[in-house]
């Protein structure tokens, strides 16, 4: 009831000027009519004055004639204007002005009652925070989300040979459940081909085996794989992994990005903006989370009520996101059967080599490729790539020195 009283009062205030305008128009007509009569009396007095001046000899007959004509013309104009104004702006009766105001007022109230959101309550900050907390606490679990949400696409096009090698690794781990390096290899490479559930199961086993030695990156990788397994949804289980990662390293980029995503999904864009804006300002242009943040942060800022202008991206690495076998990958394959290990590493090396040949790459990636070929014993190919790298990175002594160190370890320098 209070709402309707307030609305009716505001509507009445909005309608009052309309009624006043109508009434002012009526009063204005009366005033204009009175002004015309006064003007006509002035002109009549002027005619009398002309006659007196003529009888006194102060004006000639010709001058008096001209004065009479000019004053008569002005009188005619004034009388005509007065009649036109009264005809054009015929005044409304008081009851008519009030009727128009009542129609406008009643029509506005009826229109709101028909199309408005009757009974919709205000949502103060306290209630919004409570709603966001409830949404966060009651959101679906990882298992529930996996039953309905499609997984994200694989990070790379699966190589059939890679799939076969993953099956062999999976079979090997069935007999060696405590093989830390094997589970690390399984987690990393299952994620590459889109087998995210197996990937995060293996990563969880890695964390269990490491115990207190698990790092922030270990937990961030676990959260990453869990979130990819449900198409980008941050479940309570992946949030727990994010929390553990940030407890070990508050500046972990992956964990901060997904923490912001979680808040965006649970009605707290203000928290998302705080996390993402800080992360964006402290990130390199080719960090993997920079692109997704830049694509969403302006909408997040608007939802949070913040005026924000996205800064320009100074540079973007053309090789962001390229993957190849790391030293950990190679070490993790050490416990596999010799033939399987060689095939597994060779598969990853071939993928990296193809990418560098097509798209180019950073000095670190060229060095990694040469080192990997050295481990495989493919010195001829490693030497050929080293020779190519000297041509490409010759103008950059610092980059060439990094690649040269890898070439020396592979035994292909002269």
C-alpha positions in Angstrom: 0.0 0.0 0.0 2.9 2.4 0.8 4.2 1.8 -2.7 0.9 2.9 -4.3 0.7 5.9 -2.1 4.2 7.0 -3.2 3.6 6.3 -6.8 0.3 8.1 -6.8 1.9 11.1 -5.2 4.7 11.2 -7.7 2.2 10.8 -10.6 0.2 13.7 -9.3 3.2 15.9 -9.1 4.1 15.0 -12.7 0.5 15.8 -13.8 0.2 19.1 -12.0 2.4 21.0 -14.5 0.1 20.0 -17.3 -3.0 21.4 -15.5 -1.1 24.6 -14.6 -0.1 25.1 -18.2 -3.7 24.8 -19.4 -4.8 27.2 -16.7 -2.0 29.6 -17.5 -3.0 29.6 -21.2 -6.5 30.7 -20.1 -5.2 33.5 -17.9 -2.8 34.5 -20.7 -5.7 35.0 -23.0 -7.4 37.4 -20.6 -4.2 39.3 -20.1 -3.7 39.7 -23.8 -7.2 40.9 -24.3 -6.7 43.5 -21.6 -3.4 44.6 -23.1 -5.1 45.2 -26.5 -7.7 47.5 -24.9 -5.0 49.5 -23.2 -3.1 49.8 -26.4 -6.2 51.0 -28.3 -6.9 53.7 -25.6 -3.3 55.0 -26.1 -3.8 55.3 -29.8 -7.1 57.2 -29.3 -5.3 59.6 -27.0 -2.7 60.1 -29.7 -5.4 61.0 -32.2 -6.9 63.6 -29.8 -3.4 65.0 -29.3 -2.9 65.4 -33.1 -6.2 67.3 -33.4 -5.2 69.7 -30.6 -1.8 70.3 -32.2 -3.5 71.0 -35.5 -6.0 73.6 -34.0 -3.0 75.3 -32.2 -1.2 75.6 -35.5 1.6 73.3 -34.3 1.0 70.9 -37.2 0.3 71.5 -40.8 -2.7 69.9 -42.5 -0.4 67.5 -44.4 1.5 66.4 -41.3 -1.7 65.9 -39.3 -3.1 63.8 -42.1 0.0 61.6 -42.1 -0.1 61.2 -38.3 -3.8 60.2 -38.4 -3.1 57.5 -41.0 -0.1 56.0 -39.1 -2.1 56.0 -35.8 -5.1 54.5 -37.4 -3.0 51.7 -39.0 -1.5 50.8 -35.6 -5.0 50.7 -34.0 -6.2 48.4 -36.8 -3.2 46.1 -36.3 -3.6 45.9 -32.6 -7.3 45.1 -32.9 -6.7 42.4 -35.5 -4.0 40.7 -33.4 -6.2 40.7 -30.3 -9.0 39.0 -32.2 -6.6 36.4 -33.8 -5.1 35.4 -30.5 -8.4 34.9 -28.8 -9.6 32.8 -31.7 -6.4 30.7 -31.9 -6.0 30.0 -28.2 -9.5 29.6 -27.0 -9.3 29.0 -23.2 -10.2 25.6 -21.7 -12.7 25.6 -18.8 -11.2 24.7 -15.4 -13.1 21.4 -15.3 -11.7 20.4 -18.7 -8.1 21.1 -17.6 -8.7 19.0 -14.4 -10.3 16.2 -16.5 -7.2 16.1 -18.8 -4.9 15.8 -15.7 -7.1 13.1 -14.2 -7.0 11.1 -17.5 -3.2 11.3 -17.7 -2.8 10.4 -14.0 -5.2 7.5 -14.2 -3.8 6.3 -17.5 -0.3 6.2 -16.1 -1.3 4.2 -13.1 -3.4 1.8 -15.2 -0.5 1.3 -17.7 1.9 0.4 -14.8 -0.6 -2.0 -13.3 -1.0 -3.7 -16.6 2.6 -3.8 -17.8 4.7 -3.1 -14.7 6.3 -5.5 -12.2 3.7 -5.4 -9.4 5.0 -6.7 -6.1 8.6 -6.9 -7.3 10.7 -6.2 -4.2 13.8 -4.1 -4.0 17.1 -5.9 -3.9 19.4 -4.1 -1.5 23.1 -5.0 -1.2 22.6 -7.2 1.8 20.0 -9.3 0.1 22.1 -9.6 -3.1 25.1 -10.8 -1.1 23.0 -13.4 0.7 21.6 -14.5 -2.7 25.1 -14.9 -4.1 26.3 -16.9 -1.1 23.3 -19.2 -1.4 23.9 -19.6 -5.1 27.5 -20.5 -4.4 26.7 -23.0 -1.6 23.9 -24.8 -3.5 25.5 -25.0 -7.0 25.9 -28.5 -8.5 28.8 -30.7 -7.6 31.5 -31.9 -10.0 29.8 -35.2 -10.5 26.4 -33.7 -11.1 27.8 -31.2 -13.6 29.7 -34.0 -15.5 26.3 -35.8 -16.1 24.9 -32.8 -17.9 27.6 -30.4 -19.1 29.7 -31.3 -22.2 33.4 -31.2 -21.8 35.6 -28.6 -23.4 37.2 -29.5 -26.8 40.7 -31.0 -26.6 43.7 -28.7 -26.5 45.1 -30.4 -29.6 43.9 -32.7 -32.4 44.3 -36.2 -31.0 47.0 -38.2 -32.7 45.9 -41.9 -33.0 49.4 -43.0 -32.1 49.2 -40.8 -29.0 45.9 -42.4 -28.0 47.4 -45.9 -28.3 50.4 -44.8 -26.1 48.1 -43.3 -23.5 46.3 -46.7 -23.3 49.6 -48.4 -22.7 50.5 -45.8 -20.0 47.1 -46.4 -18.4 47.6 -50.1 -18.3 51.1 -49.7 -16.9 49.8 -47.4 -14.1 47.2 -50.1 -13.2 50.1 -52.2 -12.0 52.1 -49.3 -10.6 49.5 -47.1 -8.7 52.3 -45.3 -6.8 54.3 -44.3 -9.8 54.4 -40.5 -9.4 56.2 -39.7 -12.6 53.8 -41.9 -14.6 50.7 -40.2 -13.1 52.2 -36.8 -13.9 52.7 -37.9 -17.5 49.2 -39.3 -17.7 47.6 -36.1 -16.3 49.4 -33.8 -18.7 48.9 -35.8 -21.9 45.4 -37.0 -21.2 44.4 -33.3 -21.0 46.1 -32.5 -24.3 43.8 -35.0 -26.1 40.6 -34.0 -24.3 40.4 -36.9 -21.8 39.9 -34.4 -18.9 38.3 -36.8 -16.4 41.2 -39.2 -16.6 43.5 -36.2 -16.6 42.2 -34.8 -13.3 42.0 -38.2 -11.7 45.7 -38.7 -12.5 46.5 -35.2 -11.3 44.6 -35.9 -8.0 46.8 -39.0 -7.6 49.9 -36.9 -8.2 48.8 -34.5 -5.4 48.1 -37.5 -3.1 51.5 -39.0 -3.8 53.3 -35.7 -3.2 51.4 -35.0 0.0 52.6 -31.8 1.7 55.0 -31.3 -1.2 52.2 -30.5 -3.7 52.7 -27.1 -5.2 50.3 -24.3 -6.1 50.7 -25.2 -9.8 49.7 -28.8 -9.0 46.4 -27.7 -7.5 45.9 -25.1 -10.2 46.4 -27.8 -12.8 43.9 -30.0 -11.0 41.3 -27.2 -11.0 42.0 -26.5 -14.7 41.3 -30.1 -15.7 38.2 -30.4 -13.6 36.8 -27.2 -15.0 37.6 -28.3 -18.6 35.9 -31.6 -17.9 32.5 -29.7 -17.5 32.9 -27.1 -20.2 34.0 -24.2 -18.0 31.8 -24.6 -14.9 33.6 -24.1 -11.6 32.3 -26.7 -9.1 32.8 -26.7 -5.4 35.5 -29.4 -5.8 37.4 -27.3 -8.3 37.0 -24.2 -6.1 38.6 -26.2 -3.3 41.6 -26.9 -5.5 41.7 -23.2 -6.5 41.7 -22.2 -2.8 44.6 -24.6 -2.0 46.6 -23.3 -5.0 46.2 -19.6 -3.9 47.0 -20.5 -0.3 50.4 -21.7 -1.6 50.9 -18.9 -4.2 48.4 -16.0 -4.1 49.7 -14.8 -7.5 49.2 -18.0 -9.4 47.6 -16.9 -12.7 45.6 -20.0 -13.4 44.1 -20.0 -10.0 43.3 -16.3 -10.0 41.6 -16.6 -13.4 39.4 -19.5 -12.3 38.6 -17.8 -8.9 37.3 -14.8 -10.9 35.3 -17.1 -13.1 33.7 -18.8 -10.1 32.6 -15.4 -8.6 31.1 -14.4 -12.0 29.1 -17.6 -12.1 27.8 -17.1 -8.5 26.6 -13.5 -8.8 29.7 -11.6 -7.6 31.0 -9.6 -10.6 32.6 -7.1 -8.2 34.9 -9.8 -6.9 35.6 -11.1 -10.4 36.6 -7.6 -11.5 39.0 -7.1 -8.6 40.7 -10.4 -9.3 40.8 -10.1 -13.1 41.9 -6.5 -13.3 44.8 -7.1 -11.0 45.8 -10.3 -12.8 45.5 -8.6 -16.2 47.8 -5.7 -15.1 50.4 -8.2 -13.8 50.4 -10.6 -16.8 52.4 -10.9 -20.0 50.5 -10.4 -23.2 50.9 -14.1 -24.1 49.7 -15.6 -20.8 46.9 -18.1 -21.6 44.3 -16.3 -19.4 44.9 -12.8 -20.9 42.7 -13.5 -24.0 39.6 -14.8 -22.0 39.9 -12.0 -19.5 40.1 -9.3 -22.2 37.0 -10.7 -23.9 34.9 -10.6 -20.7 36.2 -8.0 -18.3 34.3 -5.0 -19.7 31.0 -6.8 -19.3 32.1 -7.8 -15.8 33.0 -4.2 -14.9 29.6 -3.0 -16.2 27.8 -5.6 -14.1 29.8 -4.6 -11.1 29.0 -0.9 -11.6 32.5 0.1 -12.4 33.6 2.4 -15.2 36.4 0.6 -16.9 38.2 1.0 -20.2 40.2 -1.9 -21.5 43.8 -1.0 -22.0 45.5 -1.7 -25.3 47.4 -5.0 -25.7 51.0 -3.9 -26.4 52.1 -7.2 -27.9 50.9 -10.7 -28.3 53.1 -13.7 -28.7 52.2 -15.7 -31.8 53.3 -18.8 -30.0 51.1 -18.6 -26.9 49.7 -21.9 -26.1 52.1 -24.1 -28.1 52.9 -27.2 -26.3 55.7 -29.7 -26.5 57.5 -32.3 -24.3 59.0 -30.7 -21.2 61.8 -32.0 -19.1 59.2 -33.4 -16.7 57.5 -35.2 -19.6 60.7 -36.8 -20.5 61.7 -37.7 -16.9 58.1 -39.0 -16.3 58.5 -41.4 -19.2 61.6 -42.9 -17.8 59.8 -45.7 -16.0 57.9 -46.9 -19.1 58.9 -49.8 -21.3 61.9 -48.6 -23.4 60.0 -49.0 -26.7 56.9 -47.3 -25.4 58.9 -44.5 -23.9 60.6 -43.8 -27.2 57.4 -43.9 -29.1 55.6 -41.6 -26.6 58.3 -39.0 -26.6 58.7 -39.2 -30.4 55.0 -38.5 -30.8 55.1 -35.3 -28.7 58.4 -34.2 -30.4 56.8 -34.6 -33.8 53.9 -32.5 -32.8 56.1 -29.7 -31.5 58.4 -29.9 -34.6 55.4 -29.5 -36.9 54.1 -26.5 -35.0 57.4 -24.8 -35.0 57.8 -25.4 -38.7 54.4 -24.0 -39.5 54.0 -21.2 -37.0 57.5 -20.4 -35.7 58.2 -20.4 -32.0 60.1 -18.9 -29.1 63.8 -19.7 -28.3 62.6 -21.9 -25.4 60.6 -24.1 -27.7 63.4 -24.5 -30.2 65.7 -25.4 -27.3 63.2 -27.9 -26.0 62.8 -29.5 -29.4 66.6 -29.9 -29.8 66.9 -31.4 -26.3 64.1 -33.8 -26.9 65.7 -35.0 -30.1 68.9 -35.5 -28.3 67.2 -37.7 -25.7 65.7 -39.7 -28.6 69.2 -40.1 -30.1 68.1 -38.5 -33.3 71.2 -36.3 -33.5 71.0 -35.8 -37.2 67.7 -34.2 -37.0 68.7 -32.2 -33.9 71.8 -30.9 -35.7 69.6 -29.9 -38.7 67.3 -27.9 -36.4 70.3 -26.4 -34.6 71.7 -25.2 -37.9 68.3 -23.7 -38.8 68.0 -22.0 -35.5 71.4 -20.3 -36.0 70.0 -18.7 -39.1 66.7 -17.6 -37.5 68.1 -16.4 -34.2 71.5 -15.3 -35.3 70.7 -11.6 -34.8 69.6 -12.3 -31.2 72.7 -13.4 -29.2 70.7 -14.0 -26.0 68.2 -16.3 -27.7 70.9 -18.1 -29.6 72.9 -18.7 -26.4 69.8 -20.4 -24.9 69.4 -22.7 -27.9 73.1 -23.3 -28.1 73.1 -24.7 -24.5 70.4 -27.2 -25.6 72.4 -28.1 -28.7 75.5 -28.7 -26.5 73.5 -31.0 -24.2 72.3 -32.9 -27.3 75.9 -33.2 -28.6 75.2 -31.5 -31.9 77.5 -28.4 -31.7 80.8 -28.5 -33.5 
